């Protein structure tokens, strides 16, 4: 049985007035892989990712999730469909606790009238769940699950954001420049987290400018150039300088799109 993609995009186009941010772009992510998306500034990769997670709506083209055509009108719809995004700014509330941030927008209420009428939160259930998820990913180096996020280091905050995404995603996780603002040690921990999430069978779409990180964790690399997909390569078949050359147009892209073993494109 052939491996089918979790999500595909075909002919995706997005215009802002006279500016075409995305011009007939294609995309696919398969189960259990880390797909890196690289491209020069202004190449359109951010627009592509925003289209996938519902932050922007495409003008033309088609997006399919598990083979079904879908159209997200907001990131909340994408989240409800099982797509979680870890944004570059993390989208955490610094004054709230780790547990509260894990459940931001999806709080658990107490049973009975306490929850349905008085809207009382089931704090214990949320804390226990958050502690379990952080422990799964080896992140329980924090003092307490109830401490405010603003008391955490940059790497720990990134860990909370990744744990939240991994806990609730059922289709795949998008990570936007997860190591951009981190030091060497904290970046290393985030790369280990990416591998941990992947080992649980969850696909990851990684947007990054950091080539060594991309080549370390990615199974395939989607190269975006001039508002569309220019090539998809495997890190084992090309060097970092090759990838940059393809990205900038100094080297011709390979004729075929690299696919996971056993995968078939319709």
Buried (B, 14 or more C-beta within 10 A) or exposed (E): EEBBBBBBBBBBBBEEEEEBBBBBBBBBBBBBBBBBBBBBEEBBBBBBBBBBBBBBEBBEBEBBBEEEEBEBEEBEBBBEBBBBBBBEEBBBEEEBBBBBBBBEEEBBBBEEEEBEEEEBBBBEBBBEBBBEBBEBBEBBEBEEBBBBBEBBBBBBBBBBBBBBBBBBBEBBBBBBBBBBBBEEEBBBBBBBBBEBBBEEEBBBBBBBEBBEBBBBBBBBBBBBBEBBBBBBBBBEEBEEEBBBBBBEEEBEBBEEBBBBEEBEEE
